[in-house]
Amino acid sequence: MIKEELETTAFQARIEVKEDEKEKYLKELNAMSEYVEILQKPDVSGLQPTTHVTELRNVWREDIVRPSSKETIETMLNAASEREGSFYKIQKVIEAE
């Protein structure tokens, strides 16, 4: 980037750049431009896009309904603060109209 480009960009962005800062910003912007050029050199046309850095995937399984023993059901229901038959009884949360 040359000084005139910096001044034009600063003017368009309505940023005040003092004369003593211009050299510093030119050096930094040129360093960034060189880095971008380095990143553009490798040929990545044959690479597949990725969404994650690892190949880890979620492992899904089908839900299988299995009967529980009566003892297990009773143990769970007895742990509830209130129950009604074979159901947990909870405080009403939503008022019906």
C-alpha atoms as an extended CHARMM CRD file, in Angstrom:
* protein
*
        97  EXT
         1         1  MET       CA              0.0000000000        0.0000000000        0.0000000000  PROA      1               0.0000000000
         2         2  ILE       CA              1.2830000000        3.4150000000       -0.8470000000  PROA      2               0.0000000000
         3         3  LYS       CA              0.7920000000        6.6320000000        1.0810000000  PROA      3               0.0000000000
         4         4  GLU       CA             -1.8690000000        7.9600000000       -1.2970000000  PROA      4               0.0000000000
         5         5  GLU       CA             -3.9590000000        4.7890000000       -0.8880000000  PROA      5               0.0000000000
         6         6  LEU       CA             -3.7290000000        5.0860000000        2.8800000000  PROA      6               0.0000000000
         7         7  GLU       CA             -4.8270000000        8.7410000000        2.7390000000  PROA      7               0.0000000000
         8         8  THR       CA             -7.7250000000        7.9390000000        0.3810000000  PROA      8               0.0000000000
         9         9  THR       CA             -8.8820000000        5.0270000000        2.5350000000  PROA      9               0.0000000000
        10        10  ALA       CA             -8.6610000000        7.1000000000        5.7040000000  PROA      10              0.0000000000
        11        11  PHE       CA            -10.5880000000        9.9240000000        4.0370000000  PROA      11              0.0000000000
        12        12  GLN       CA            -13.3510000000        7.5870000000        2.8300000000  PROA      12              0.0000000000
        13        13  ALA       CA            -13.6020000000        5.9700000000        6.2480000000  PROA      13              0.0000000000
        14        14  ARG       CA            -13.5700000000        9.4090000000        7.8700000000  PROA      14              0.0000000000
        15        15  ILE       CA            -10.5920000000        8.4680000000       10.0210000000  PROA      15              0.0000000000
        16        16  GLU       CA             -8.0790000000       11.1120000000       10.9240000000  PROA      16              0.0000000000
        17        17  VAL       CA             -4.5300000000        9.8410000000       10.4550000000  PROA      17              0.0000000000
        18        18  LYS       CA             -1.7750000000       12.1460000000       11.6070000000  PROA      18              0.0000000000
        19        19  GLU       CA              1.3800000000       12.5460000000        9.4990000000  PROA      19              0.0000000000
        20        20  ASP       CA              3.5940000000       10.8820000000       12.1110000000  PROA      20              0.0000000000
        21        21  GLU       CA              1.2530000000        7.8280000000       12.1980000000  PROA      21              0.0000000000
        22        22  LYS       CA              1.1650000000        7.2610000000        8.4360000000  PROA      22              0.0000000000
        23        23  GLU       CA              4.5410000000        5.5100000000        8.1830000000  PROA      23              0.0000000000
        24        24  LYS       CA              3.6780000000        3.2030000000       11.0710000000  PROA      24              0.0000000000
        25        25  TYR       CA              0.3100000000        2.2680000000        9.5080000000  PROA      25              0.0000000000
        26        26  LEU       CA              1.8840000000        1.7880000000        6.0730000000  PROA      26              0.0000000000
        27        27  LYS       CA              4.3860000000       -0.6920000000        7.5020000000  PROA      27              0.0000000000
        28        28  GLU       CA              1.6500000000       -2.6100000000        9.3420000000  PROA      28              0.0000000000
        29        29  LEU       CA             -0.7000000000       -2.6720000000        6.3420000000  PROA      29              0.0000000000
        30        30  ASN       CA              2.0780000000       -3.8100000000        4.0100000000  PROA      30              0.0000000000
        31        31  ALA       CA              3.0040000000       -6.5960000000        6.4520000000  PROA      31              0.0000000000
        32        32  MET       CA             -0.6310000000       -7.7340000000        6.4650000000  PROA      32              0.0000000000
        33        33  SER       CA             -0.7600000000       -7.6300000000        2.6560000000  PROA      33              0.0000000000
        34        34  GLU       CA              2.3750000000       -9.7810000000        2.4540000000  PROA      34              0.0000000000
        35        35  TYR       CA              0.8310000000      -12.2810000000        4.8370000000  PROA      35              0.0000000000
        36        36  VAL       CA             -2.3470000000      -12.4500000000        2.7320000000  PROA      36              0.0000000000
        37        37  GLU       CA             -0.2150000000      -13.1020000000       -0.3560000000  PROA      37              0.0000000000
        38        38  ILE       CA              1.4810000000      -16.0020000000        1.4590000000  PROA      38              0.0000000000
        39        39  LEU       CA             -1.9240000000      -17.4570000000        2.3520000000  PROA      39              0.0000000000
        40        40  GLN       CA             -3.1160000000      -17.2230000000       -1.2670000000  PROA      40              0.0000000000
        41        41  LYS       CA             -0.1350000000      -19.1780000000       -2.7100000000  PROA      41              0.0000000000
        42        42  PRO       CA             -1.0230000000      -22.8070000000       -1.8110000000  PROA      42              0.0000000000
        43        43  ASP       CA             -3.2870000000      -24.6290000000       -4.2900000000  PROA      43              0.0000000000
        44        44  VAL       CA             -6.3590000000      -25.6980000000       -2.3430000000  PROA      44              0.0000000000
        45        45  SER       CA             -8.5890000000      -26.4270000000       -5.3350000000  PROA      45              0.0000000000
        46        46  GLY       CA             -8.5270000000      -30.1970000000       -4.6820000000  PROA      46              0.0000000000
        47        47  LEU       CA             -9.3580000000      -29.9970000000       -0.9870000000  PROA      47              0.0000000000
        48        48  GLN       CA            -12.7480000000      -30.7690000000        0.4770000000  PROA      48              0.0000000000
        49        49  PRO       CA            -14.3550000000      -28.0400000000        2.5890000000  PROA      49              0.0000000000
        50        50  THR       CA            -14.4250000000      -28.8370000000        6.3040000000  PROA      50              0.0000000000
        51        51  THR       CA            -16.7220000000      -27.8150000000        9.0960000000  PROA      51              0.0000000000
        52        52  HSD       CA            -14.6430000000      -29.2690000000       11.9250000000  PROA      52              0.0000000000
        53        53  VAL       CA            -10.9400000000      -29.8130000000       12.4580000000  PROA      53              0.0000000000
        54        54  THR       CA            -11.4680000000      -33.4290000000       13.4920000000  PROA      54              0.0000000000
        55        55  GLU       CA            -13.3390000000      -36.2720000000       11.8840000000  PROA      55              0.0000000000
        56        56  LEU       CA            -15.3610000000      -36.9300000000       15.0440000000  PROA      56              0.0000000000
        57        57  ARG       CA            -19.0410000000      -37.5370000000       14.4490000000  PROA      57              0.0000000000
        58        58  ASN       CA            -22.0350000000      -38.0200000000       16.7200000000  PROA      58              0.0000000000
        59        59  VAL       CA            -22.9640000000      -41.6310000000       17.2470000000  PROA      59              0.0000000000
        60        60  TRP       CA            -26.7170000000      -42.0320000000       17.1110000000  PROA      60              0.0000000000
        61        61  ARG       CA            -28.6750000000      -45.0260000000       18.2130000000  PROA      61              0.0000000000
        62        62  GLU       CA            -32.2970000000      -45.9070000000       17.9510000000  PROA      62              0.0000000000
        63        63  ASP       CA            -34.3380000000      -45.5050000000       21.1190000000  PROA      63              0.0000000000
        64        64  ILE       CA            -35.4580000000      -48.8960000000       22.2820000000  PROA      64              0.0000000000
        65        65  VAL       CA            -38.3680000000      -49.1460000000       24.6770000000  PROA      65              0.0000000000
        66        66  ARG       CA            -37.6420000000      -51.7950000000       27.2770000000  PROA      66              0.0000000000
        67        67  PRO       CA            -39.9050000000      -52.7330000000       30.1400000000  PROA      67              0.0000000000
        68        68  SER       CA            -38.7130000000      -51.9420000000       33.6490000000  PROA      68              0.0000000000
        69        69  SER       CA            -39.1900000000      -54.2260000000       36.6010000000  PROA      69              0.0000000000
        70        70  LYS       CA            -41.9190000000      -53.4330000000       39.0850000000  PROA      70              0.0000000000
        71        71  GLU       CA            -39.2600000000      -52.9290000000       41.7730000000  PROA      71              0.0000000000
        72        72  THR       CA            -37.4840000000      -50.2880000000       39.6670000000  PROA      72              0.0000000000
        73        73  ILE       CA            -40.7500000000      -48.4660000000       38.9690000000  PROA      73              0.0000000000
        74        74  GLU       CA            -41.7220000000      -48.5010000000       42.6440000000  PROA      74              0.0000000000
        75        75  THR       CA            -38.2710000000      -47.2430000000       43.6850000000  PROA      75              0.0000000000
        76        76  MET       CA            -38.5490000000      -44.3460000000       41.2330000000  PROA      76              0.0000000000
        77        77  LEU       CA            -42.1120000000      -43.4560000000       42.2070000000  PROA      77              0.0000000000
        78        78  ASN       CA            -41.2710000000      -43.6350000000       45.9240000000  PROA      78              0.0000000000
        79        79  ALA       CA            -38.5120000000      -41.0670000000       45.3510000000  PROA      79              0.0000000000
        80        80  ALA       CA            -41.0800000000      -38.5300000000       44.0960000000  PROA      80              0.0000000000
        81        81  SER       CA            -42.3760000000      -35.9060000000       46.4850000000  PROA      81              0.0000000000
        82        82  GLU       CA            -45.9410000000      -36.7940000000       45.4300000000  PROA      82              0.0000000000
        83        83  ARG       CA            -47.4540000000      -39.4550000000       43.2300000000  PROA      83              0.0000000000
        84        84  GLU       CA            -50.8270000000      -40.3820000000       41.8670000000  PROA      84              0.0000000000
        85        85  GLY       CA            -51.1100000000      -44.0490000000       40.9960000000  PROA      85              0.0000000000
        86        86  SER       CA            -48.1410000000      -44.8960000000       38.8080000000  PROA      86              0.0000000000
        87        87  PHE       CA            -47.4290000000      -41.2580000000       37.8830000000  PROA      87              0.0000000000
        88        88  TYR       CA            -45.4430000000      -38.3980000000       39.3850000000  PROA      88              0.0000000000
        89        89  LYS       CA            -47.7070000000      -35.6460000000       40.6470000000  PROA      89              0.0000000000
        90        90  ILE       CA            -46.3190000000      -32.1540000000       40.1120000000  PROA      90              0.0000000000
        91        91  GLN       CA            -47.5350000000      -28.6350000000       40.7250000000  PROA      91              0.0000000000
        92        92  LYS       CA            -49.5270000000      -27.0920000000       37.8910000000  PROA      92              0.0000000000
        93        93  VAL       CA            -47.2450000000      -24.8620000000       35.8100000000  PROA      93              0.0000000000
        94        94  ILE       CA            -49.4960000000      -23.5790000000       33.0180000000  PROA      94              0.0000000000
        95        95  GLU       CA            -52.9370000000      -22.2060000000       33.6460000000  PROA      95              0.0000000000
        96        96  ALA       CA            -55.5350000000      -23.3680000000       31.0920000000  PROA      96              0.0000000000
        97        97  GLU       CA            -58.0970000000      -20.8360000000       29.9280000000  PROA      97              0.0000000000
